[in-house]
Amino acid sequence: MDLALLDTDIFSEVLKQRNAIVMRKAATYVQQHGQIAISAVSRFEILRGYKKENATTQLGRFHVLCQKSLILAVTDAIFDRAADLWAYGRTHGNPVGDADVLIAATALEYGRTFVTGNESHFTWSPAL
């Protein structure tokens, strides 16, 4: 199993612990690689949602999982790659959100397989 970067939706599923398939794959991945990796952008997306809802129980679980996970920083190189992805998507009729391209660019820049449940958000890109 290659090194991976989880999209926000998959990391959220790991947090919820409801999907047996996701949990089994996450456990196998952690056994092989030691920890899950996400983009700092995914961390932000989840954190803002829990804070907006004042979801203290979920925030606690989130912080524990983040401490056990690798949070990959967003660098200038990632911003550059994300801008390229965004421009490509827009010029080819695929409007794409900033968070999505930043997370995808993080996976590309760190040489990781991008794991998402939102494949339709990314099928337009030959890079992904």
Secondary structure, DSSP 8 states (H G I E B T S, - for coil): ---EEE-HHHHHHHHHT--HHHHHHHHHHHHHHSS-EEEHHHHHHHHHHHHHHT-HHHHHHHHHHHHHSEEE---HHHHHHHHHHHHHHHHTT----HHHHHHHHHHHHTT-EEE-S-GGGTTT-TT-
